[in-house]
């Protein structure tokens, strides 16, 4: 299978490495120092199961890579317009595009069913650039559970003992094409899964993220350090409970016991990606990760006082740092 990973950050580099180890013909869209390092030395991932190396084709211009069987988009949400503008050379007649990204996806209500089916989320796809360039027909949902950090160009550290990529068709149907891709990931040492409920998987990750991401932006500390304060930990529990209430109001049941999940997170010595972006001066995923869930709450009629305050404060911090522009 010819697979291109569009985005050479921590998550993209890790997934590309595992796909290559699993036997796929892998390419990656990268730029700058990352591109130079990948071309010279390949990709390296340091993980609990060892250090892994992979040689992959790399280019800044997707036209140099040609049509693919699958494209995995692993960029941060603010970079999606750039993907839409550049992705065409990667798309053959049968190419599918999996958006393996953080936060609420632009396609959330497409093929959703029910009264909100087809509702557009324009803040997540300004000018519908992604919808026009890629389309719903090609699009696949993706959720990744892999705490990763770029240590140096071409070098990624993964701290989770188990790393998972979950893929799902937007309408929940069975999917041989996704099963084939998941199998390659499994052979490469990453847990690849296919679900018939990709929105449920999205909410399972998003709810956990909402409990800690805005807090860590404000504390400038990792999750364990932040949750060491019992007042902050209690607030994190409220944030998680509100997030799960939004999901439930939208018809999604997440099998999660809030107190247990907060206890698990309290032992996690990792900085959320949104805090890493703040520290490195990169555009922050404020819209997709923090503000869009509140818009969904308004659509569902759910009150979220704790989330409203924490998101407002985190947004203000991002704007003060020049890393998020007000809508």
Residue pairs with C-beta under 8 A, 6 or more apart in sequence:
1 24
1 25
1 69
1 70
1 180
1 181
1 184
2 24
2 25
2 27
2 67
2 68
2 69
2 70
3 19
3 24
3 25
3 26
3 27
3 68
3 69
3 70
3 71
3 72
3 181
3 184
4 26
4 27
4 28
4 29
4 62
4 65
4 68
4 70
4 71
4 72
4 90
5 12
5 15
5 16
5 19
5 26
5 27
5 28
5 29
5 71
5 72
5 74
6 12
6 28
6 29
6 62
6 71
6 72
6 73
6 74
6 75
6 83
6 87
6 90
7 28
7 29
7 30
7 73
7 74
7 75
7 76
7 79
7 83
8 16
8 28
8 29
8 30
8 31
8 34
8 35
8 38
8 58
9 74
9 75
9 76
9 150
10 148
10 149
10 150
10 156
10 157
10 273
11 74
11 100
11 144
11 146
11 148
12 28
12 72
12 74
12 75
13 28
13 34
13 43
13 45
13 148
13 150
13 154
13 156
14 45
14 47
14 146
14 148
14 156
14 158
14 163
14 190
15 72
15 74
15 100
15 144
15 146
15 165
15 185
15 190
16 26
16 28
16 43
16 54
16 56
17 43
17 44
17 45
17 52
17 53
17 54
17 56
17 156
17 188
18 45
18 52
18 163
18 185
18 188
18 189
18 190
19 26
19 184
19 185
19 188
20 26
20 43
20 54
20 55
20 56
20 188
21 52
21 54
21 187
21 188
21 189
22 183
22 184
22 185
22 186
22 187
22 188
22 189
22 190
23 184
23 187
23 188
24 184
26 54
26 56
26 57
27 56
27 57
27 58
27 59
27 65
27 68
28 38
28 43
28 56
28 57
28 58
29 58
29 59
29 60
29 62
29 65
29 86
30 38
30 58
30 59
30 60
31 60
32 153
33 153
34 150
34 153
34 154
35 58
35 59
35 60
36 153
37 152
37 153
37 154
37 155
38 56
38 58
38 153
38 154
39 58
40 154
41 154
42 53
42 54
42 55
42 56
42 154
43 53
43 54
43 55
43 56
43 154
43 156
44 51
44 52
44 53
44 154
44 155
44 156
45 51
45 52
45 156
45 157
45 158
46 151
46 155
46 156
46 157
46 158
47 157
47 158
47 159
47 160
47 163
47 189
48 158
48 159
48 160
48 161
49 161
49 189
52 189
57 65
59 65
61 86
61 89
62 86
62 87
62 88
62 89
62 90
63 89
65 89
65 90
66 89
66 90
67 89
67 90
67 91
67 92
67 95
68 90
68 91
68 92
68 95
69 92
69 94
69 95
69 96
70 95
70 96
70 97
70 98
70 177
70 181
71 87
71 90
71 91
71 95
71 96
71 97
71 98
72 97
72 98
72 100
72 142
73 80
73 83
73 97
73 98
73 99
73 100
73 101
74 100
74 101
74 144
75 82
75 83
75 101
76 101
76 102
76 273
76 277
76 282
76 283
76 285
77 101
77 102
77 103
77 124
77 285
77 287
77 288
77 289
78 283
78 284
78 285
78 287
79 283
80 106
80 124
80 125
80 129
80 130
81 126
81 127
81 129
81 130
83 130
83 133
84 129
84 130
84 132
84 133
84 134
85 129
85 133
87 97
87 133
87 134
88 133
91 97
91 134
91 138
95 138
96 138
96 139
96 140
96 177
97 134
97 138
97 139
97 140
98 139
98 140
98 141
98 142
98 167
98 178
98 181
99 105
99 106
99 107
99 139
99 140
99 141
99 142
100 142
100 143
100 144
100 165
100 167
101 142
101 288
102 205
102 209
102 273
102 274
102 285
102 288
102 289
103 206
103 209
103 285
103 287
103 288
103 289
103 290
103 292
103 293
104 121
104 124
104 202
104 206
104 288
104 289
104 292
104 293
104 296
105 124
105 141
105 202
105 288
106 121
106 124
106 125
106 130
106 131
107 136
107 139
107 141
107 170
108 121
108 124
108 199
108 202
108 296
109 116
109 117
109 118
109 119
109 120
109 121
110 117
110 118
110 136
110 139
110 170
111 117
111 136
111 170
111 171
112 118
112 119
112 170
112 199
113 171
114 251
116 250
116 299
119 299
120 128
121 292
121 295
122 128
123 287
123 291
123 292
123 295
123 327
124 287
124 288
124 292
125 131
136 170
139 170
140 167
140 168
140 169
140 170
140 175
140 178
141 167
141 168
141 169
141 170
141 198
141 199
141 201
141 202
142 165
142 166
142 167
142 168
142 198
143 164
143 165
143 166
143 198
143 201
143 202
143 204
143 205
144 163
144 164
144 165
144 166
145 160
145 162
145 163
145 164
145 165
145 166
145 205
146 158
146 160
146 163
146 164
146 165
146 190
147 158
147 159
147 160
147 268
147 270
148 156
148 157
148 158
148 159
149 156
149 157
149 159
149 271
149 276
150 156
150 157
151 157
159 269
159 270
162 191
163 190
163 191
164 190
164 191
164 192
164 193
165 182
165 185
165 190
165 191
165 192
165 193
166 193
166 194
166 195
166 198
166 201
167 175
167 178
167 181
167 182
167 192
167 193
167 194
167 195
167 198
168 175
168 178
168 194
168 195
168 196
168 197
168 198
168 201
169 175
169 178
169 196
169 198
170 198
172 196
172 197
172 198
173 196
174 196
175 194
178 194
179 194
181 192
182 192
182 193
182 194
183 192
184 192
185 191
185 192
186 192
195 201
197 252
199 250
199 252
200 247
200 252
200 253
200 254
203 243
203 244
203 247
203 252
203 254
204 254
204 255
204 256
206 243
206 289
206 293
207 240
207 243
207 244
207 247
207 254
207 256
208 240
208 256
208 261
208 265
209 272
209 289
210 239
210 240
210 242
210 243
210 289
210 290
210 293
210 307
211 236
211 237
211 239
211 240
211 243
211 261
211 262
211 265
212 223
212 226
212 227
212 236
212 265
212 272
213 272
213 274
213 275
213 289
213 290
213 314
214 239
214 290
214 307
214 310
214 311
214 313
214 314
215 226
215 232
215 235
215 236
215 239
215 310
216 222
216 223
216 226
216 271
216 272
216 274
216 275
217 272
217 274
217 275
217 278
217 284
217 314
217 317
217 318
218 310
218 313
218 314
218 317
219 225
219 226
219 232
220 275
220 278
220 279
221 271
222 268
222 269
222 270
222 271
222 275
223 265
223 266
223 268
223 269
223 270
223 271
223 272
224 265
224 266
224 267
224 268
224 269
224 270
225 269
226 232
226 236
227 233
227 236
227 262
227 265
227 266
228 266
233 262
233 266
235 306
235 310
236 262
236 265
237 258
237 259
237 262
238 306
239 306
239 307
239 310
240 258
240 261
240 262
241 258
242 297
242 302
242 304
242 305
242 306
242 307
243 293
243 307
244 254
244 256
244 258
245 302
245 304
246 293
246 296
246 297
246 300
246 302
246 304
247 253
247 254
248 254
249 297
249 300
249 301
249 302
250 296
250 299
250 300
271 279
273 285
274 284
274 285
274 286
274 289
274 290
274 314
276 282
277 283
277 284
277 285
277 323
278 284
278 317
278 318
278 321
278 323
281 321
281 323
282 323
283 323
283 324
284 318
284 321
284 323
284 324
286 314
286 315
286 318
286 324
287 324
287 327
290 311
290 314
290 315
291 311
291 315
291 327
293 307
294 304
294 307
294 308
294 311
297 303
297 304
297 307
315 324
318 324
319 325
319 326
